Amino acid sequence: MRAKPAETDSWGQRREILRSHYLFEGLEPSVLDRLTDLSVTRRLAPGETLFVKGEEGDALYGVITGRVIITVTSDTGKEVAYPST
């Protein structure tokens, strides 16, 4: 099941999250506004898939709360999780 956009976040909340992150420090307000316009908040249920290896990368993800575990299948077929669970 794929993550769906959250319904409850606001443009102002997303802008403040971006503004307060060191990657976006010093951006002109108009650039920050444009990034905010392009941003989407997604809330995932435990175990829900955000993306799958091999899919075209078309987004940048940040974690506001909680954690994300990335799993890959090794050459031997064993599933490996990062960070370790």
N, C-alpha and C positions, 0 to 999 in steps of 0.2 A: 504494500500500500504506500502511495507517495504522499509526502507532506503537502498540506493545503495552506494557502495564505490565511493568516489569522484575521479575524474580523474586528478585533477590539483595539488594535494599536492605532495611534494617531500620527499624523505627519510630524507634529512637533516633538513627540516622543522619539521617533526615528531620527530626526535631525539632531536632537540632543545626544543621543547615543553615538552617532557619527562624530559630532563636534567634539565630544569628550575623549575620543580615542586618539592615541598618539599618531596613528597613520594619517589622520586627517587634520592634524594641527596645522594652523597657518593657511588653510585654504581660504580663498576669497569667499565671502558669504554667498555670492551667486553660484559658485561651483558647488559649495556645500548644499545649497538649495536644489541644484540639479541632481546631485547624488541622492538626496533625500527623495526627490520625485521618482527616481528609478528603483528605490529600495522597497523591499517587501519583507514583512515579518512573518516567519513561519514558526508554528508550534508543533513539535513532534511528540507523539506518544512514545512511551518506552518501547524500544525495539523497532520503531518505525524507520524506514529507509529514506534517506535524504537524496542520495545519488548512488549510482552503480558504476563500478570500474568499466571504462570503455565508452561511457556516454560523453558526448561533446561537452567540454567545459564552457559554460555560458554565464557563470555566476561566481561571486565571491561570498563566502559564508563566514559569519561571525557568530560566536556563541555568547548570548547575553546571560543566561542562567543555565545551570545544569552542565552536562558534559556530552560529548559525542565520542563514540567508539568507532574506529575505522577497522574493518575486518577485511582480510585478504586470504586467498587460498594459496598455500605454499605449493612448491613443485611436487611435494609428496601427497598433496590432497588434503593436508591438515589446515583447518581454519585458524588463522592467527589474528589476534585483536591488539590494537594499539589505542590507547594505553592498555596494558594487560588488565584483564578483569579478574 
